[in-house]
Amino acid sequence: MAERSCLQCGETPASLKLNDIDICGIAGGYEYVELRELWPRHRWADWKDSELAKFGVKPEAYDKYRRASLFDLEYVDCADLITGCIRIVTKADVELFDLKIGTCIGCGNVAPSAEEVPVGA
């Protein structure tokens, strides 16, 4: 059986021991490495149904994301989200994402009719 990794930082117990790491965090940066995220403890346990619900995951997709990393949960498939596709509805979104109104920012799907897309300012 493969060794479990922390759902927050992605490290395994063996890699923590090998690299003498005693924190749960994510480093980032270019010229200087800085700590971007820091948690009080590692997360070895699977996500609970209630936690997956907070991320907007549909109940029928819970098992698919039970061991997903914290950062993978930011990119749940639109079909597995309670809200479904997240469509561009404002002119500001069009400029920000460089996509047409009605296009999903997650999967790129375009709404088949204008009636599906609320008109924004």
MDAnalysis code that builds the backbone (N, CA, C; Angstrom):
import MDAnalysis as mda
import numpy as np

u = mda.Universe.empty(363, n_residues=121, atom_resindex=np.repeat(np.arange(121), 3), trajectory=True)
u.add_TopologyAttr("name", ["N", "CA", "C"] * 121)
u.add_TopologyAttr("resid", np.arange(1, 122))
u.add_TopologyAttr("resname", ["MET", "ALA", "GLU", "ARG", "SER", "CYS", "LEU", "GLN", "CYS", "GLY", "GLU", "THR", "PRO", "ALA", "SER", "LEU", "LYS", "LEU", "ASN", "ASP", "ILE", "ASP", "ILE", "CYS", "GLY", "ILE", "ALA", "GLY", "GLY", "TYR", "GLU", "TYR", "VAL", "GLU", "LEU", "ARG", "GLU", "LEU", "TRP", "PRO", "ARG", "HIS", "ARG", "TRP", "ALA", "ASP", "TRP", "LYS", "ASP", "SER", "GLU", "LEU", "ALA", "LYS", "PHE", "GLY", "VAL", "LYS", "PRO", "GLU", "ALA", "TYR", "ASP", "LYS", "TYR", "ARG", "ARG", "ALA", "SER", "LEU", "PHE", "ASP", "LEU", "GLU", "TYR", "VAL", "ASP", "CYS", "ALA", "ASP", "LEU", "ILE", "THR", "GLY", "CYS", "ILE", "ARG", "ILE", "VAL", "THR", "LYS", "ALA", "ASP", "VAL", "GLU", "LEU", "PHE", "ASP", "LEU", "LYS", "ILE", "GLY", "THR", "CYS", "ILE", "GLY", "CYS", "GLY", "ASN", "VAL", "ALA", "PRO", "SER", "ALA", "GLU", "GLU", "VAL", "PRO", "VAL", "GLY", "ALA"])
u.atoms.positions = np.array([
    [0.848, -1.188, 0.000],
    [0.000, 0.000, 0.000],
    [0.886, 1.242, 0.000],
    [0.532, 2.196, -0.823],
    [1.313, 3.428, -0.924],
    [1.173, 4.253, 0.357],
    [2.248, 4.936, 0.680],
    [2.239, 5.771, 1.880],
    [1.358, 7.004, 1.646],
    [0.559, 7.344, 2.638],
    [-0.330, 8.497, 2.527],
    [0.471, 9.790, 2.588],
    [-0.008, 10.757, 1.832],
    [0.615, 12.080, 1.891],
    [-0.340, 13.033, 2.595],
    [0.216, 14.095, 3.136],
    [-0.578, 15.128, 3.796],
    [-1.437, 15.814, 2.736],
    [-2.720, 16.007, 3.026],
    [-3.628, 16.622, 2.067],
    [-3.411, 18.125, 1.943],
    [-2.597, 18.698, 2.809],
    [-2.335, 20.139, 2.765],
    [-1.003, 20.440, 2.092],
    [0.073, 19.813, 2.560],
    [1.402, 20.142, 2.030],
    [1.927, 19.114, 1.029],
    [1.315, 17.932, 0.980],
    [1.709, 16.916, 0.013],
    [2.875, 16.035, 0.431],
    [3.449, 16.274, 1.594],
    [4.588, 15.479, 2.067],
    [4.111, 14.159, 2.662],
    [4.971, 13.141, 2.610],
    [4.697, 11.862, 3.255],
    [5.480, 11.814, 4.563],
    [5.104, 10.930, 5.486],
    [5.890, 10.820, 6.717],
    [7.368, 10.525, 6.449],
    [7.643, 9.697, 5.444],
    [9.036, 9.371, 5.122],
    [9.799, 10.595, 4.612],
    [9.165, 11.405, 3.754],
    [9.855, 12.583, 3.225],
    [10.075, 13.626, 4.320],
    [9.139, 13.710, 5.266],
    [9.311, 14.632, 6.391],
    [10.521, 14.239, 7.226],
    [10.637, 12.948, 7.474],
    [11.758, 12.445, 8.280],
    [13.076, 12.599, 7.522],
    [13.077, 12.235, 6.251],
    [14.285, 12.302, 5.430],
    [14.811, 13.730, 5.311],
    [13.912, 14.690, 5.140],
    [14.307, 16.087, 4.941],
    [14.289, 16.904, 6.227],
    [14.036, 16.243, 7.350],
    [14.010, 16.884, 8.667],
    [13.068, 18.095, 8.684],
    [11.845, 17.867, 8.192],
    [10.824, 18.913, 8.153],
    [9.900, 18.714, 9.344],
    [9.615, 19.774, 10.079],
    [8.718, 19.632, 11.223],
    [7.506, 20.559, 11.164],
    [7.263, 21.189, 10.018],
    [6.085, 22.038, 9.865],
    [5.244, 21.545, 8.699],
    [4.018, 21.966, 8.656],
    [3.133, 21.693, 7.531],
    [2.928, 23.027, 6.826],
    [3.561, 23.182, 5.691],
    [3.464, 24.452, 4.982],
    [3.854, 24.309, 3.526],
    [3.599, 25.346, 2.775],
    [3.926, 25.408, 1.361],
    [4.871, 26.585, 1.150],
    [6.019, 26.296, 0.579],
    [6.994, 27.356, 0.296],
    [6.780, 27.861, -1.121],
    [7.092, 29.116, -1.333],
    [6.966, 29.704, -2.652],
    [7.936, 30.855, -2.784],
    [7.946, 31.443, -3.938],
    [8.822, 32.576, -4.174],
    [9.806, 32.289, -5.290],
    [10.552, 33.284, -5.653],
    [11.493, 33.154, -6.756],
    [12.910, 33.371, -6.250],
    [13.279, 34.606, -6.056],
    [14.626, 34.902, -5.592],
    [14.795, 34.487, -4.133],
    [13.772, 34.736, -3.328],
    [13.784, 34.352, -1.923],
    [12.629, 33.387, -1.681],
    [12.896, 32.298, -0.995],
    [11.846, 31.332, -0.689],
    [11.146, 31.773, 0.586],
    [9.835, 31.885, 0.497],
    [9.029, 32.302, 1.638],
    [7.929, 31.283, 1.856],
    [7.389, 31.248, 3.054],
    [6.298, 30.361, 3.383],
    [4.989, 31.004, 2.945],
    [4.290, 30.371, 1.987],
    [3.022, 30.905, 1.494],
    [1.848, 30.475, 2.350],
    [1.865, 29.239, 2.814],
    [0.781, 28.686, 3.622],
    [1.390, 27.947, 4.801],
    [0.729, 27.993, 5.941],
    [1.201, 27.284, 7.131],
    [-0.003, 26.789, 7.915],
    [0.024, 25.512, 8.280],
    [-1.052, 24.906, 9.057],
    [-0.485, 24.391, 10.380],
    [-1.316, 24.339, 11.426],
    [-0.818, 23.919, 12.741],
    [-0.427, 22.442, 12.798],
    [-0.999, 21.611, 11.915],
    [-0.635, 20.187, 11.905],
    [-0.908, 19.609, 10.528],
    [-0.296, 18.456, 10.250],
    [-0.519, 17.772, 8.972],
    [-1.914, 17.175, 8.931],
    [-2.423, 17.001, 7.711],
    [-3.756, 16.429, 7.513],
    [-3.592, 15.079, 6.817],
    [-3.618, 13.984, 7.588],
    [-3.467, 12.641, 7.030],
    [-4.826, 12.012, 6.736],
    [-5.863, 12.393, 7.473],
    [-7.191, 11.794, 7.336],
    [-7.879, 12.244, 6.047],
    [-8.744, 11.390, 5.546],
    [-9.545, 11.740, 4.374],
    [-10.459, 12.913, 4.716],
    [-10.896, 13.638, 3.672],
    [-11.858, 14.719, 3.870],
    [-13.194, 14.134, 4.281],
    [-13.879, 14.763, 5.207],
    [-15.220, 14.356, 5.633],
    [-16.241, 14.888, 4.630],
    [-17.417, 14.274, 4.619],
    [-18.487, 14.730, 3.729],
    [-18.802, 16.207, 3.954],
    [-18.855, 16.619, 5.205],
    [-19.192, 18.016, 5.514],
    [-18.125, 18.981, 4.986],
    [-16.859, 18.557, 4.997],
    [-15.779, 19.414, 4.483],
    [-15.860, 19.507, 2.965],
    [-16.140, 18.391, 2.306],
    [-16.273, 18.415, 0.846],
    [-17.473, 19.256, 0.426],
    [-18.531, 19.219, 1.225],
    [-19.707, 20.049, 0.937],
    [-19.343, 21.530, 0.991],
    [-18.469, 21.914, 1.916],
    [-18.042, 23.323, 2.004],
    [-17.277, 23.756, 0.764],
    [-16.612, 22.805, 0.099],
    [-15.908, 23.115, -1.150],
    [-16.863, 23.124, -2.341],
    [-18.140, 22.791, -2.100],
    [-19.139, 22.810, -3.161],
    [-19.226, 21.528, -3.960],
    [-18.664, 20.430, -3.449],
    [-18.683, 19.152, -4.157],
    [-20.043, 18.480, -3.972],
    [-20.588, 17.926, -5.065],
    [-21.849, 17.192, -4.994],
    [-21.653, 15.919, -4.171],
    [-22.672, 15.498, -3.419],
    [-22.557, 14.283, -2.614],
    [-22.148, 13.039, -3.409],
    [-22.629, 12.907, -4.639],
    [-22.283, 11.733, -5.440],
    [-20.822, 11.725, -5.901],
    [-20.120, 12.838, -5.748],
    [-18.703, 12.923, -6.141],
    [-17.761, 12.911, -4.940],
    [-18.289, 12.757, -3.729],
    [-17.440, 12.781, -2.527],
    [-16.295, 11.783, -2.605],
    [-16.581, 10.551, -3.010],
    [-15.531, 9.525, -3.041],
    [-14.414, 9.875, -4.027],
    [-14.747, 10.573, -5.081],
    [-13.756, 10.978, -6.088],
    [-12.729, 11.963, -5.501],
    [-13.170, 12.791, -4.548],
    [-12.306, 13.839, -3.987],
    [-11.895, 13.581, -2.544],
    [-12.188, 12.413, -2.032],
    [-11.911, 12.082, -0.629],
    [-10.436, 12.280, -0.270],
    [-9.501, 11.942, -1.173],
    [-8.063, 12.075, -0.913],
    [-7.421, 13.167, -1.774],
    [-8.210, 14.066, -2.321],
    [-7.661, 15.154, -3.138],
    [-6.904, 16.129, -2.240],
    [-5.842, 16.691, -2.774],
    [-5.097, 17.680, -1.996],
    [-5.931, 18.954, -1.854],
    [-5.579, 19.745, -0.891],
    [-6.283, 21.003, -0.650],
    [-6.291, 21.874, -1.901],
    [-5.187, 21.883, -2.628],
    [-5.099, 22.726, -3.814],
    [-5.857, 22.136, -4.999],
    [-5.985, 20.801, -5.070],
    [-6.795, 20.185, -6.121],
    [-8.275, 20.484, -5.922],
    [-8.679, 20.711, -4.683],
    [-10.083, 21.020, -4.416],
    [-10.476, 22.397, -4.941],
    [-9.497, 23.212, -5.288],
    [-9.799, 24.504, -5.917],
    [-10.218, 24.318, -7.369],
    [-9.925, 23.142, -7.946],
    [-10.177, 22.892, -9.360],
    [-11.048, 21.660, -9.565],
    [-12.136, 21.563, -8.803],
    [-13.077, 20.459, -8.934],
    [-13.766, 20.576, -10.289],
    [-13.974, 19.428, -10.958],
    [-14.661, 19.429, -12.248],
    [-16.034, 20.089, -12.111],
    [-16.416, 20.875, -13.089],
    [-17.708, 21.575, -13.049],
    [-18.866, 20.603, -12.866],
    [-18.769, 19.419, -13.475],
    [-19.838, 18.424, -13.363],
    [-19.978, 17.917, -11.930],
    [-18.930, 18.060, -11.117],
    [-18.945, 17.594, -9.735],
    [-19.260, 18.707, -8.735],
    [-19.483, 19.920, -9.212],
    [-19.817, 21.046, -8.344],
    [-21.324, 21.196, -8.190],
    [-21.759, 21.542, -7.004],
    [-23.180, 21.792, -6.762],
    [-23.672, 22.914, -7.673],
    [-22.840, 23.932, -7.862],
    [-23.216, 25.080, -8.690],
    [-23.095, 24.812, -10.180],
    [-22.392, 23.753, -10.565],
    [-22.155, 23.472, -11.977],
    [-21.130, 24.453, -12.539],
    [-21.288, 24.794, -13.789],
    [-20.347, 25.705, -14.443],
    [-20.410, 27.099, -13.816],
    [-19.258, 27.755, -13.800],
    [-19.156, 29.122, -13.291],
    [-18.972, 30.017, -14.507],
    [-20.062, 30.618, -14.938],
    [-20.077, 31.347, -16.206],
    [-19.720, 32.826, -16.045],
    [-19.114, 33.354, -17.085],
    [-18.801, 34.775, -17.153],
    [-20.097, 35.513, -17.459],
    [-20.421, 36.510, -16.597],
    [-21.698, 37.206, -16.776],
    [-21.564, 38.725, -16.810],
    [-20.387, 39.256, -16.537],
    [-20.242, 40.712, -16.542],
    [-19.166, 41.143, -17.539],
    [-19.222, 42.401, -17.909],
    [-18.208, 42.954, -18.808],
    [-16.832, 42.917, -18.156],
    [-16.785, 43.114, -16.834],
    [-15.509, 43.060, -16.111],
    [-14.898, 41.663, -16.214],
    [-15.749, 40.610, -16.113],
    [-15.267, 39.234, -16.254],
    [-14.726, 38.993, -17.660],
    [-15.406, 39.539, -18.663],
    [-14.963, 39.385, -20.046],
    [-13.556, 39.951, -20.199],
    [-13.322, 41.126, -19.641],
    [-12.002, 41.753, -19.727],
    [-10.960, 40.993, -18.915],
    [-11.339, 40.515, -17.731],
    [-10.407, 39.816, -16.860],
    [-9.970, 38.474, -17.441],
    [-10.926, 37.679, -17.927],
    [-10.628, 36.327, -18.395],
    [-10.435, 36.233, -19.903],
    [-10.734, 37.301, -20.629],
    [-10.625, 37.331, -22.085],
    [-11.454, 36.217, -22.726],
    [-12.685, 36.050, -22.217],
    [-13.620, 35.065, -22.750],
    [-14.965, 35.749, -23.000],
    [-15.810, 35.102, -23.802],
    [-17.130, 35.665, -24.103],
    [-18.101, 35.440, -22.942],
    [-19.125, 36.285, -22.849],
    [-20.184, 36.101, -21.855],
    [-20.823, 34.738, -22.087],
    [-21.055, 34.020, -20.979],
    [-21.657, 32.688, -21.052],
    [-20.652, 31.560, -21.038],
    [-19.343, 31.878, -21.119],
    [-18.312, 30.850, -21.098],
    [-17.969, 30.494, -19.653],
    [-17.814, 29.203, -19.371],
    [-17.443, 28.747, -18.024],
    [-15.947, 28.961, -17.820],
    [-15.569, 29.569, -16.682],
    [-14.143, 29.800, -16.415],
    [-13.445, 28.519, -15.960],
    [-14.219, 27.478, -15.617],
    [-13.629, 26.221, -15.180],
    [-13.338, 25.265, -16.315],
    [-14.338, 25.056, -17.187],
    [-14.182, 24.037, -18.234],
    [-14.187, 24.607, -19.652],
    [-14.557, 25.881, -19.808],
    [-14.564, 26.493, -21.137],
    [-15.837, 26.262, -21.922],
    [-16.793, 25.541, -21.346],
    [-18.065, 25.275, -22.002],
    [-18.812, 26.587, -22.213],
    [-19.419, 26.738, -23.393],
    [-20.191, 27.942, -23.693],
    [-21.671, 27.598, -23.573],
    [-22.421, 28.454, -22.893],
    [-23.856, 28.243, -22.719],
    [-24.515, 28.168, -24.100],
    [-25.364, 27.162, -24.331],
    [-25.979, 27.028, -25.652],
    [-26.975, 28.114, -26.010],
    [-27.542, 28.778, -24.987],
    [-28.493, 29.843, -25.309],
    [-28.300, 31.009, -24.346],
    [-28.660, 32.176, -24.804],
    [-28.522, 33.383, -23.988],
    [-29.435, 33.332, -22.767],
    [-30.499, 32.516, -22.814],
    [-31.426, 32.426, -21.688],
    [-30.779, 31.809, -20.456],
    [-29.727, 31.003, -20.646],
    [-29.049, 30.363, -19.522],
    [-28.132, 31.309, -18.767],
    [-27.791, 32.419, -19.386],
    [-26.814, 33.326, -18.807],
    [-27.480, 34.599, -18.320],
    [-27.430, 34.883, -17.019],
    [-27.970, 36.154, -16.539],
    [-27.108, 37.303, -17.047],
    [-27.715, 38.411, -17.367],
    [-26.981, 39.560, -17.881],
    [-26.480, 40.381, -16.715],
    [-25.167, 40.648, -16.696],
    [-24.564, 41.440, -15.627],
    [-24.122, 42.791, -16.122],
    [-23.718, 43.631, -15.192],
    [-23.276, 44.984, -15.551],
    [-21.866, 44.987, -16.067],
])
